Amino acid sequence: MKNSGNTAYIIDSKRTPIGKRNGSLKDVHPVDLLGNLTRDTLAINKIDPH
């Protein structure tokens, strides 16, 4: 299999919070939760996102 340069690796496992409908996370967009999760995972593993 030829490497196209877009290889992804699993570096860690985390999860986002789970909330109830109309609970404390009702105003937080899922993309924002994922962004925080991704940023923190990269920082913890000392990976430069650029």
C-alpha positions as CSV (number, residue, x, y, z in Angstrom):
1,M,0.0,0.0,0.0
2,K,1.4,3.4,-1.0
3,N,1.6,6.1,1.6
4,S,-0.2,9.2,0.4
5,G,1.2,11.3,3.3
6,N,-2.2,11.5,5.0
7,T,-1.6,8.8,7.5
8,A,-3.5,9.0,10.8
9,Y,-2.3,7.5,14.1
10,I,-4.1,6.9,17.3
11,I,-2.1,8.6,20.0
12,D,-4.3,8.6,23.0
13,S,-7.9,8.1,24.0
14,K,-10.2,10.6,25.6
15,R,-13.9,11.2,25.7
16,T,-16.1,14.3,25.7
17,P,-18.6,14.9,28.5
18,I,-22.1,13.4,28.2
19,G,-24.9,15.6,29.2
20,K,-28.7,15.5,29.5
21,R,-31.0,17.2,27.1
22,N,-31.3,20.9,28.0
23,G,-28.6,20.3,30.7
24,S,-25.5,22.3,31.5
25,L,-24.0,21.6,28.0
26,K,-27.0,22.7,26.0
27,D,-25.2,25.9,24.8
28,V,-22.0,24.1,23.9
29,H,-21.8,23.0,20.2
30,P,-20.4,19.5,19.7
31,V,-17.6,20.9,17.4
32,D,-16.4,23.0,20.4
33,L,-16.3,19.9,22.6
34,L,-14.2,18.1,19.9
35,G,-11.9,21.2,19.4
36,N,-11.2,21.3,23.1
37,L,-10.6,17.5,23.2
38,T,-8.2,17.6,20.2
39,R,-6.3,20.6,21.5
40,D,-5.8,19.0,24.9
41,T,-4.8,15.7,23.4
42,L,-2.2,17.3,21.2
43,A,-0.8,19.3,24.1
44,I,-0.6,16.3,26.5
45,N,1.3,14.3,23.9
46,K,3.5,17.3,22.9
47,I,2.4,17.2,19.3
48,D,2.7,20.3,17.2
49,P,-0.6,20.7,15.2
50,H,1.2,22.6,12.4
